[in-house]
């Protein structure tokens, strides 16, 4: 799919990675970018092609309204996400996982369901789902988030199959920690949101179904293919060091 001339909608576009996606799309020649956020007043309008849209992906009413407001979309980027950093048996883990699932899984499914018919009417287009390296393995320190990203990967793969015949490309994007507000409390190597956005757009252009957007994603993917048990051992050791 060509980015130039496309009409995109980016969720969570008021800051961080979502803002980087919006700016990268404009720089690549998108005709229009709907910058969706729970509070559209928080979207910095830096270009006349940028249009703020009110959208909370946990609200079916908001999603339906956004689909009515943006019927010309050819590229949907599901970027909105939440990370609550909860081990699976921690106090409050059930509520943490419920919140993460609501945004990271059900929100993505709602958006795909609402916009897939529009994409079909507009020639097929593409859907991008922002996933994570923890779509592939489970870190004990954020296991509830990992559960949501495992589920989001299943949603992505299922949508890819179901939307194939209407010509809609469905892309999963994987990265380690991204340098945004979501990860300010995490002391680890981080990739810039601009790099993730650029890698994603290049993956769309090349027709890739899976975009490994940083070195962490490439390293994890290679390690899991080479020795799946090694990651389990490393995660156990990580947990034991924290105990």
Backbone as JSON, one array per atom type, in Angstrom:
{
  "sequence": "XXXXXXXXXXXXXXXXXXXXXXXXXXXXXXXXXXXXXXXXXXXXXXXXXXXXXXXXXXXXXXXXXXXXXXXXXXXXXXXXXXXXXXXXXXXXXXXXXXXXXXXXXXXXXXXXXXXXXXXXXXXXXXXXXXXXXXXXXXXXXXXXXXXXXXXXXXXXXXXXXXXXXXXXXXXXXXXXXXXXXXXXXXXXXXXXXXXXXXXXXXXXXXXXXXXXXXXXXXXXXXXXXXXXXXXXXXXXXXXXXXX",
  "N": [[0.84, -1.19, 0.0], [0.47, 2.26, -0.74], [1.67, 4.99, 1.11], [1.64, 7.67, 0.52], [-0.85, 9.93, -0.28], [-2.73, 8.53, 1.13], [-5.45, 8.13, 3.5], [-5.52, 8.38, 6.8], [-6.24, 7.02, 10.07], [-5.3, 7.42, 13.36], [-5.16, 5.99, 16.48], [-4.96, 7.14, 19.89], [-3.43, 9.46, 19.44], [-2.5, 11.8, 20.53], [-0.08, 12.03, 21.84], [3.28, 10.73, 22.41], [3.9, 7.6, 20.86], [1.67, 7.53, 19.16], [1.45, 10.2, 18.32], [3.88, 10.37, 16.98], [3.4, 8.56, 14.9], [1.37, 9.98, 13.52], [2.78, 12.29, 12.67], [4.76, 11.11, 11.08], [3.22, 10.0, 9.05], [2.17, 12.32, 7.84], [4.58, 13.45, 6.94], [5.23, 11.56, 5.07], [3.47, 12.01, 3.07], [0.71, 11.6, 3.36], [-2.71, 12.19, 2.63], [-4.59, 13.01, 4.45], [-4.86, 12.97, 7.98], [-6.5, 11.58, 10.57], [-6.39, 12.35, 13.84], [-6.86, 10.67, 16.56], [-8.11, 10.82, 19.88], [-8.85, 10.51, 23.4], [-9.31, 12.99, 24.54], [-9.71, 15.34, 22.36], [-8.8, 17.93, 22.38], [-6.26, 17.85, 23.25], [-4.68, 17.26, 21.1], [-2.12, 18.39, 19.11], [-2.43, 20.59, 16.55], [-0.63, 20.72, 13.84], [-0.59, 20.88, 11.16], [-2.6, 21.45, 8.29], [-3.71, 19.15, 7.27], [-4.18, 17.53, 9.38], [-6.54, 16.27, 11.56], [-8.35, 16.49, 14.46], [-9.96, 14.02, 16.4], [-12.5, 12.92, 18.54], [-12.14, 10.11, 20.52], [-12.48, 7.35, 22.45], [-11.37, 4.23, 22.76], [-12.51, 2.3, 24.32], [-15.13, 2.82, 24.36], [-18.02, 1.95, 22.8], [-19.85, 3.66, 21.64], [-18.27, 5.93, 21.01], [-16.53, 4.79, 19.14], [-18.28, 4.05, 17.08], [-19.21, 6.58, 16.37], [-16.83, 7.74, 15.46], [-16.34, 6.21, 13.18], [-18.44, 7.08, 11.59], [-17.72, 9.74, 11.29], [-15.36, 9.57, 9.91], [-15.4, 8.36, 7.19], [-13.81, 7.97, 4.98], [-11.44, 6.67, 5.42], [-8.42, 4.96, 4.67], [-6.34, 3.76, 5.89], [-5.85, 2.36, 8.94], [-4.55, 2.82, 12.1], [-4.09, 1.17, 14.93], [-3.12, 2.21, 17.76], [-3.5, 3.05, 20.4], [-3.0, 2.24, 23.8], [-2.51, 0.51, 26.98], [-0.5, 0.04, 29.84], [-0.04, -1.58, 32.8], [1.74, -2.84, 34.38], [1.7, -5.28, 36.0], [2.31, -8.22, 37.86], [1.04, -11.59, 37.48], [-0.19, -12.68, 39.73], [-0.38, -10.65, 41.5], [-1.66, -8.31, 43.95], [-4.65, -6.88, 42.96], [-4.38, -7.68, 40.34], [-6.35, -8.82, 38.73], [-8.1, -6.69, 38.12], [-6.28, -4.99, 36.87], [-5.63, -6.5, 34.59], [-8.12, -6.62, 33.42], [-8.57, -3.94, 32.7], [-6.43, -3.56, 30.89], [-7.04, -5.46, 28.93], [-9.43, -4.38, 28.01], [-8.68, -2.04, 26.64], [-6.42, -2.82, 25.03], [-7.19, -5.11, 23.69], [-10.11, -5.55, 23.34], [-10.68, -2.96, 22.52], [-9.15, -2.76, 20.17], [-10.37, -4.77, 18.65], [-12.96, -3.7, 18.43], [-12.44, -1.4, 16.88], [-11.47, -2.51, 14.49], [-13.74, -3.96, 13.67], [-15.57, -1.87, 13.24], [-14.32, -0.33, 11.25], [-13.51, -1.98, 9.15], [-15.51, -2.48, 7.1], [-15.56, 0.08, 5.92], [-12.94, 0.33, 4.97], [-13.0, -1.69, 3.05], [-14.85, -0.6, 1.25], [-13.35, 1.5, 0.4], [-11.34, 0.47, -1.13], [-9.77, -1.45, 0.1], [-7.18, -1.09, 1.56], [-5.35, -0.78, 4.68], [-4.72, -2.16, 7.95], [-3.12, -1.46, 10.94], [-1.84, -2.91, 13.8], [-0.59, -2.11, 16.9], [1.54, -4.03, 18.58], [3.67, -5.99, 20.62], [6.85, -7.17, 21.85], [6.21, -8.84, 23.92], [4.0, -10.11, 23.03], [4.83, -12.54, 22.24], [6.12, -13.9, 24.3], [6.14, -14.32, 27.91], [6.67, -11.93, 30.28], [7.31, -11.98, 33.72], [6.99, -9.69, 35.22], [5.19, -7.96, 34.03], [2.87, -9.47, 33.48], [0.07, -9.41, 33.16], [-0.3, -7.46, 31.23], [1.13, -8.71, 29.18], [-0.61, -10.85, 28.72], [-2.73, -9.48, 27.55], [-1.51, -8.61, 25.21], [-0.79, -11.0, 23.96], [-3.38, -11.86, 23.39], [-4.16, -9.75, 21.71], [-2.51, -10.23, 19.55], [-3.66, -12.59, 18.58], [-6.14, -11.56, 17.78], [-5.24, -9.89, 15.73], [-4.09, -11.73, 13.89], [-6.35, -13.26, 13.33], [-8.03, -11.34, 12.14], [-6.52, -10.73, 9.89], [-6.74, -13.04, 8.33], [-9.54, -13.14, 7.93], [-10.06, -10.77, 6.57], [-8.65, -10.92, 4.27], [-9.71, -11.5, 1.69], [-11.05, -9.19, 1.01], [-9.06, -7.53, 0.41], [-7.63, -6.18, 2.37], [-4.78, -5.27, 4.03], [-3.3, -6.53, 6.96], [-1.4, -5.65, 9.61], [0.93, -6.57, 12.06], [2.8, -4.97, 14.54], [5.85, -5.06, 16.24], [7.75, -4.36, 19.11], [10.28, -3.62, 21.58], [10.71, -1.9, 24.63], [9.41, 1.35, 24.26], [10.29, 4.74, 23.99], [8.33, 6.51, 25.61], [5.66, 8.18, 27.47], [4.42, 6.02, 28.66], [6.43, 4.3, 29.46], [8.09, 5.55, 31.26], [8.72, 4.86, 33.86], [10.3, 2.67, 33.65], [13.43, 1.25, 33.71], [15.33, 0.67, 31.29], [16.74, -0.23, 28.09], [15.52, 1.72, 25.38], [13.58, 2.29, 22.43], [13.18, 4.9, 20.02], [10.02, 6.56, 19.48], [9.76, 7.63, 16.96], [11.41, 6.04, 15.33], [10.05, 3.58, 15.44], [7.65, 4.31, 14.18], [8.57, 4.98, 11.58], [9.66, 2.51, 10.73], [7.33, 1.02, 10.71], [5.76, 2.27, 8.68], [7.36, 1.73, 6.48], [7.15, -1.03, 6.46], [4.44, -1.29, 5.8], [4.46, -0.23, 3.19], [5.97, -2.21, 1.92], [4.34, -4.38, 2.1], [4.39, -6.08, 4.31], [3.37, -8.45, 6.77], [4.19, -8.66, 9.36], [6.0, -6.53, 11.36], [9.09, -6.06, 12.61], [10.12, -3.84, 14.7], [12.31, -2.84, 16.07], [15.63, -3.43, 17.44], [15.42, -5.06, 19.69], [13.04, -6.5, 19.2], [13.82, -7.95, 16.95], [15.91, -9.48, 18.04], [14.6, -10.97, 20.04], [12.76, -12.42, 18.52], [14.48, -13.99, 16.94], [15.77, -15.46, 18.96], [13.67, -16.93, 20.12], [12.94, -18.57, 18.01], [15.24, -20.03, 17.74], [15.74, -21.24, 20.27], [13.28, -21.92, 22.15], [12.93, -22.58, 24.88], [14.87, -21.2, 26.24], [14.08, -18.54, 26.7], [12.05, -18.87, 28.6], [13.57, -19.77, 30.77], [15.15, -17.5, 31.21], [13.19, -15.65, 31.97], [12.28, -16.77, 34.35], [14.59, -16.48, 35.88], [14.73, -13.69, 35.94], [12.46, -13.1, 37.49], [13.18, -14.32, 39.9], [15.34, -12.76, 40.65], [14.04, -10.45, 41.32], [12.62, -11.13, 43.55]],
  "CA": [[0.0, 0.0, 0.0], [1.18, 3.53, -0.76], [1.34, 5.94, 2.17], [1.35, 8.94, -0.14], [-2.23, 10.03, -0.72], [-3.62, 7.75, 1.99], [-6.22, 8.82, 4.53], [-5.23, 7.53, 7.95], [-6.73, 7.32, 11.41], [-4.38, 6.91, 14.38], [-5.7, 6.1, 17.84], [-3.96, 7.58, 20.87], [-2.53, 10.3, 18.63], [-2.21, 13.08, 21.18], [1.26, 12.05, 22.41], [4.07, 9.51, 22.3], [3.98, 6.88, 19.59], [0.57, 7.96, 18.29], [1.85, 11.48, 17.73], [4.95, 10.06, 16.02], [2.74, 7.99, 13.71], [0.69, 11.04, 12.78], [3.78, 13.12, 12.02], [5.41, 10.31, 10.03], [2.27, 9.89, 7.94], [2.16, 13.61, 7.16], [5.85, 13.6, 6.23], [5.26, 10.62, 3.96], [2.56, 12.45, 2.02], [-0.69, 11.25, 3.57], [-3.61, 13.29, 2.25], [-5.32, 13.42, 5.65], [-4.63, 12.11, 9.14], [-7.39, 11.76, 11.7], [-5.64, 12.12, 15.07], [-7.9, 10.33, 17.52], [-7.71, 10.83, 21.28], [-9.98, 10.66, 24.31], [-9.53, 14.43, 24.61], [-9.15, 15.88, 21.12], [-8.15, 19.23, 22.62], [-4.85, 17.58, 23.5], [-3.97, 17.03, 19.84], [-1.5, 19.6, 18.57], [-2.68, 20.68, 15.11], [0.57, 21.31, 13.24], [-0.71, 20.77, 9.71], [-4.02, 21.47, 7.94], [-4.18, 17.8, 6.96], [-4.37, 16.83, 10.66], [-7.89, 16.52, 12.08], [-8.55, 15.86, 15.76], [-11.19, 13.24, 16.52], [-12.75, 12.37, 19.87], [-12.27, 8.66, 20.46], [-12.06, 6.44, 23.51], [-11.6, 2.93, 22.13], [-13.31, 1.46, 25.2], [-16.53, 3.24, 24.21], [-18.61, 1.56, 21.52], [-20.46, 4.86, 21.08], [-17.21, 6.73, 20.41], [-16.01, 4.09, 17.95], [-19.3, 4.19, 16.04], [-19.2, 7.99, 15.93], [-15.61, 7.97, 14.68], [-16.52, 5.6, 11.86], [-19.33, 7.97, 10.84], [-17.01, 10.99, 11.01], [-14.17, 9.32, 9.09], [-15.76, 7.26, 6.28], [-12.87, 7.9, 3.87], [-10.18, 6.1, 5.9], [-7.81, 3.85, 3.95], [-5.3, 3.19, 6.74], [-6.2, 2.44, 10.36], [-3.45, 2.45, 12.99], [-4.54, 0.94, 16.3], [-1.95, 2.48, 18.59], [-3.87, 3.3, 21.79], [-2.7, 1.1, 24.65], [-2.32, 0.76, 28.4], [0.42, -0.88, 30.51], [-0.19, -1.37, 34.24], [2.93, -3.4, 35.03], [1.25, -6.14, 37.08], [2.48, -9.68, 37.84], [-0.25, -12.25, 37.32], [-0.8, -12.99, 41.02], [-0.27, -9.47, 42.36], [-2.91, -7.72, 44.4], [-5.23, -6.02, 41.93], [-4.04, -8.16, 39.0], [-7.57, -9.04, 37.92], [-8.57, -5.4, 37.62], [-5.29, -4.5, 35.91], [-5.78, -7.24, 33.34], [-9.4, -6.23, 32.83], [-8.36, -2.64, 32.05], [-5.53, -3.75, 29.74], [-7.8, -6.17, 27.9], [-10.46, -3.5, 27.46], [-8.04, -1.14, 25.67], [-5.46, -3.46, 24.13], [-7.8, -6.21, 22.94], [-11.47, -5.24, 22.9], [-10.63, -1.71, 21.77], [-8.65, -3.07, 18.82], [-11.42, -5.52, 17.94], [-14.03, -2.75, 18.11], [-12.01, -0.54, 15.79], [-11.43, -3.31, 13.26], [-15.11, -4.26, 13.28], [-16.22, -0.66, 12.74], [-13.66, 0.27, 10.08], [-13.27, -2.93, 8.05], [-16.38, -2.22, 5.94], [-15.14, 1.31, 5.27], [-11.73, 0.02, 4.22], [-13.42, -2.45, 1.87], [-15.48, 0.34, 0.32], [-12.32, 2.43, -0.08], [-10.33, -0.22, -1.91], [-9.03, -2.47, 0.86], [-6.36, -0.38, 2.54], [-4.54, -1.52, 5.64], [-4.88, -2.0, 9.39], [-1.88, -1.69, 11.71], [-2.04, -3.09, 15.24], [0.65, -1.98, 17.67], [1.65, -5.15, 19.5], [4.81, -5.9, 21.52], [7.59, -8.43, 21.94], [5.54, -9.74, 24.87], [3.0, -10.92, 22.33], [5.46, -13.83, 21.95], [6.55, -14.56, 25.52], [5.54, -13.68, 29.08], [7.52, -11.39, 31.35], [6.56, -12.08, 34.98], [6.8, -8.37, 35.81], [4.0, -7.33, 33.43], [2.18, -10.62, 32.89], [-1.29, -9.09, 32.73], [-0.12, -6.77, 29.94], [1.49, -9.74, 28.21], [-1.83, -11.58, 28.38], [-3.5, -8.67, 26.61], [-0.82, -8.54, 23.93], [-1.0, -12.31, 23.35], [-4.73, -11.85, 22.84], [-4.2, -8.81, 20.58], [-1.89, -10.92, 18.42], [-4.67, -13.49, 18.02], [-7.09, -10.71, 17.07], [-4.57, -9.43, 14.52], [-3.98, -12.84, 12.95], [-7.7, -13.62, 12.89], [-8.51, -10.31, 11.21], [-5.78, -10.85, 8.63], [-7.36, -14.13, 7.56], [-10.91, -12.83, 7.57], [-10.12, -9.61, 5.68], [-7.78, -11.14, 3.11], [-10.41, -11.48, 0.4], [-11.46, -7.82, 0.67], [-7.85, -6.81, 0.03], [-7.12, -5.35, 3.45], [-3.54, -5.72, 4.66], [-3.34, -6.42, 8.42], [0.0, -5.64, 10.02], [1.3, -6.54, 13.47], [4.07, -4.28, 14.79], [6.43, -5.56, 17.48], [8.91, -3.62, 19.6], [10.51, -3.69, 23.01], [10.27, -0.68, 25.29], [9.43, 2.54, 23.44], [10.55, 5.89, 24.86], [7.12, 7.32, 25.73], [5.19, 8.33, 28.84], [4.03, 4.72, 29.18], [7.58, 3.55, 29.97], [8.99, 6.43, 32.01], [9.1, 4.21, 35.11], [11.07, 1.46, 33.33], [14.85, 1.52, 33.5], [15.79, -0.31, 30.31], [16.97, 0.37, 26.77], [14.27, 2.07, 24.71], [13.66, 2.76, 21.05], [12.41, 6.13, 19.86], [8.76, 6.37, 18.77], [9.94, 7.98, 15.54], [11.95, 4.87, 14.64], [8.97, 2.6, 15.3], [6.73, 4.8, 13.16], [9.19, 4.86, 10.26], [9.73, 1.09, 10.39], [5.97, 0.58, 10.4], [5.36, 2.77, 7.36], [8.12, 0.98, 5.47], [6.54, -2.35, 6.39], [3.19, -1.16, 5.04], [4.83, -0.07, 1.78], [6.5, -3.47, 1.42], [3.34, -5.43, 2.21], [4.74, -7.02, 5.37], [2.36, -8.74, 7.77], [4.81, -8.54, 10.68], [7.08, -5.56, 11.35], [9.95, -6.08, 13.8], [10.41, -2.41, 14.58], [13.55, -2.44, 16.74], [16.58, -4.53, 17.61], [14.89, -5.96, 20.7], [12.1, -7.4, 18.54], [14.57, -8.88, 16.09], [16.66, -10.4, 18.89], [13.67, -11.9, 20.69], [12.22, -13.32, 17.49], [15.53, -14.96, 16.59], [16.01, -16.32, 20.12], [12.54, -17.85, 20.27], [13.01, -19.56, 16.93], [16.44, -20.86, 17.95], [15.66, -22.02, 21.51], [12.13, -21.38, 22.89], [13.03, -22.79, 26.33], [15.81, -20.25, 26.81], [13.36, -17.37, 27.19], [11.39, -19.26, 29.84], [14.6, -19.78, 31.81], [15.54, -16.12, 31.49], [12.11, -14.99, 32.69], [12.32, -17.29, 35.72], [15.72, -15.83, 36.55], [14.32, -12.31, 36.16], [11.54, -13.09, 38.62], [13.91, -14.68, 41.12], [16.15, -11.61, 41.03], [13.17, -9.43, 41.9], [12.0, -11.65, 44.78]],
  "C": [[0.88, 1.25, 0.0], [0.72, 4.4, 0.39], [0.95, 7.28, 1.56], [-0.08, 8.94, -0.68], [-3.21, 9.27, 0.14], [-4.37, 8.66, 2.95], [-6.21, 7.92, 5.76], [-5.98, 7.98, 9.18], [-5.79, 6.64, 12.39], [-5.03, 7.07, 15.73], [-4.58, 6.46, 18.82], [-2.95, 8.53, 20.27], [-2.13, 11.6, 19.29], [-0.8, 13.16, 21.76], [2.0, 10.78, 22.04], [4.09, 8.9, 20.91], [2.87, 7.3, 18.63], [0.87, 9.27, 17.59], [2.94, 11.27, 16.69], [4.38, 9.44, 14.75], [2.1, 9.08, 12.88], [1.69, 11.91, 12.02], [4.48, 12.38, 10.88], [4.51, 10.18, 8.81], [2.21, 11.19, 7.15], [3.43, 13.8, 6.34], [5.94, 12.71, 5.01], [4.23, 10.94, 2.87], [1.13, 12.0, 2.16], [-1.58, 12.46, 3.24], [-4.34, 13.87, 3.45], [-4.98, 12.45, 6.77], [-5.62, 12.5, 10.23], [-6.61, 11.39, 12.96], [-6.65, 11.92, 16.19], [-7.35, 10.27, 18.93], [-8.95, 10.97, 22.15], [-10.33, 12.13, 24.49], [-8.91, 15.06, 23.37], [-8.49, 17.23, 21.29], [-6.67, 19.05, 22.89], [-4.04, 17.3, 22.26], [-3.43, 18.34, 19.31], [-1.68, 19.62, 17.06], [-1.53, 21.45, 14.48], [0.51, 21.38, 11.73], [-2.19, 20.77, 9.36], [-4.59, 20.1, 7.57], [-4.49, 17.0, 8.22], [-5.71, 17.24, 11.26], [-8.07, 15.77, 13.39], [-9.93, 15.21, 15.83], [-11.33, 12.75, 17.95], [-12.95, 10.86, 19.78], [-11.64, 8.01, 21.68], [-12.38, 5.05, 23.0], [-12.37, 1.98, 23.02], [-14.79, 1.78, 25.1], [-17.05, 2.85, 22.83], [-19.26, 2.77, 20.85], [-19.43, 5.74, 20.38], [-16.7, 6.1, 19.11], [-17.0, 4.23, 16.79], [-19.32, 5.61, 15.48], [-17.98, 8.3, 15.08], [-15.73, 7.38, 13.29], [-17.44, 6.45, 10.98], [-18.59, 9.23, 10.41], [-15.89, 10.79, 9.99], [-14.42, 8.2, 8.07], [-14.76, 7.04, 5.16], [-11.54, 7.25, 4.24], [-9.72, 4.95, 5.01], [-6.72, 3.15, 4.76], [-5.67, 3.43, 8.2], [-5.01, 1.97, 11.19], [-3.97, 2.39, 14.42], [-3.33, 1.02, 17.23], [-2.29, 2.62, 20.07], [-3.61, 2.05, 22.63], [-2.51, 1.51, 26.09], [-1.43, -0.35, 28.97], [0.38, -0.59, 32.0], [0.86, -2.13, 35.05], [2.56, -4.3, 36.23], [1.66, -7.59, 36.87], [1.12, -10.36, 37.9], [-0.94, -12.53, 38.65], [-0.69, -11.82, 42.0], [-1.64, -9.03, 42.84], [-3.41, -6.75, 43.33], [-4.97, -6.49, 40.51], [-5.27, -8.35, 38.12], [-8.07, -7.73, 37.33], [-7.59, -4.82, 36.6], [-5.47, -5.18, 34.56], [-7.08, -6.87, 32.64], [-9.25, -4.89, 32.07], [-7.49, -2.78, 30.79], [-6.23, -4.47, 28.6], [-8.8, -5.23, 27.23], [-9.88, -2.56, 26.39], [-7.29, -1.92, 24.6], [-6.06, -4.55, 23.26], [-9.18, -5.82, 22.42], [-11.51, -3.92, 22.12], [-10.17, -1.92, 20.35], [-9.72, -3.8, 18.01], [-12.58, -4.62, 17.53], [-13.67, -1.89, 16.9], [-11.99, -1.3, 14.47], [-12.85, -3.58, 12.77], [-15.79, -3.04, 12.66], [-15.65, -0.18, 11.42], [-13.42, -0.69, 8.93], [-14.22, -2.71, 6.87], [-16.01, -0.93, 5.2], [-13.89, 1.09, 4.43], [-12.08, -0.75, 2.94], [-14.0, -1.52, 0.81], [-14.46, 1.28, -0.3], [-11.15, 1.73, -0.75], [-9.49, -1.24, -1.17], [-8.18, -1.87, 1.95], [-5.6, -1.29, 3.48], [-4.95, -1.19, 7.07], [-3.55, -2.32, 10.04], [-2.25, -1.81, 13.18], [-0.7, -3.03, 15.95], [0.67, -3.06, 18.74], [2.89, -4.96, 20.38], [5.59, -7.2, 21.42], [6.93, -9.38, 22.94], [4.25, -10.32, 24.31], [3.51, -12.34, 22.15], [5.91, -14.6, 23.18], [5.96, -13.79, 26.7], [6.62, -13.22, 30.05], [6.73, -11.45, 32.66], [6.26, -10.72, 35.59], [5.61, -7.62, 35.23], [3.13, -8.39, 32.74], [0.76, -10.31, 32.44], [-1.27, -8.34, 31.39], [0.23, -7.77, 28.85], [0.28, -10.55, 27.78], [-2.65, -10.8, 27.36], [-2.83, -8.63, 25.24], [-0.82, -9.9, 23.21], [-2.36, -12.34, 22.67], [-4.83, -10.91, 21.64], [-3.53, -9.4, 19.35], [-2.89, -11.87, 17.76], [-5.74, -12.71, 17.24], [-6.51, -10.27, 15.73], [-4.51, -10.54, 13.47], [-5.35, -13.27, 12.43], [-8.26, -12.63, 11.88], [-7.81, -10.41, 9.86], [-6.4, -11.92, 7.73], [-8.73, -13.7, 7.05], [-11.01, -11.7, 6.55], [-9.28, -9.77, 4.41], [-8.52, -10.93, 1.8], [-10.99, -10.11, 0.06], [-10.26, -6.95, 0.36], [-7.29, -5.91, 1.09], [-5.88, -6.0, 4.06], [-3.65, -5.51, 6.17], [-1.94, -6.66, 8.96], [0.12, -5.66, 11.54], [2.67, -5.91, 13.61], [4.58, -4.67, 16.17], [7.66, -4.73, 17.84], [9.09, -3.94, 21.07], [9.99, -2.43, 23.66], [10.46, 0.52, 24.37], [9.5, 3.75, 24.36], [9.36, 6.85, 24.84], [6.74, 7.44, 27.2], [4.85, 6.98, 29.48], [5.19, 4.0, 29.87], [8.54, 4.41, 30.79], [9.5, 5.77, 33.29], [9.98, 2.99, 34.89], [12.5, 1.84, 32.99], [15.42, 0.43, 32.59], [16.03, 0.43, 29.0], [15.64, 0.58, 26.05], [14.54, 2.54, 23.29], [12.82, 4.02, 20.93], [11.09, 5.83, 19.14], [8.88, 6.7, 17.29], [10.48, 6.79, 14.74], [10.87, 3.82, 14.41], [8.0, 3.03, 14.21], [7.31, 4.63, 11.76], [9.28, 3.4, 9.81], [8.36, 0.55, 10.01], [5.54, 1.02, 9.01], [6.1, 2.04, 6.26], [7.55, -0.43, 5.34], [5.24, -2.34, 5.62], [3.5, -1.07, 3.55], [5.25, -1.41, 1.16], [5.52, -4.63, 1.53], [3.65, -6.47, 3.27], [3.56, -7.21, 6.33], [2.88, -8.54, 9.19], [6.01, -7.6, 10.57], [7.83, -5.65, 12.68], [10.63, -4.72, 13.85], [11.67, -1.96, 15.29], [14.44, -3.67, 16.93], [16.09, -5.54, 18.65], [13.92, -6.96, 20.07], [12.83, -8.41, 17.67], [15.33, -9.91, 16.92], [15.74, -11.43, 19.54], [13.12, -12.91, 19.69], [13.24, -14.4, 17.13], [15.76, -15.94, 17.72], [14.9, -17.35, 20.28], [12.52, -18.92, 19.18], [14.16, -20.54, 17.16], [16.28, -21.78, 19.16], [14.51, -21.47, 22.36], [12.27, -21.52, 24.4], [13.95, -21.78, 27.0], [15.09, -19.04, 27.39], [12.64, -17.69, 28.49], [12.38, -19.25, 31.01], [14.99, -18.37, 32.2], [14.45, -15.38, 32.28], [12.01, -15.5, 34.14], [13.44, -16.62, 36.51], [15.41, -14.36, 36.84], [13.43, -12.22, 37.39], [12.28, -13.38, 39.93], [14.81, -13.54, 41.59], [15.31, -10.52, 41.71], [12.6, -9.84, 43.25], [12.77, -11.2, 46.01]]
}
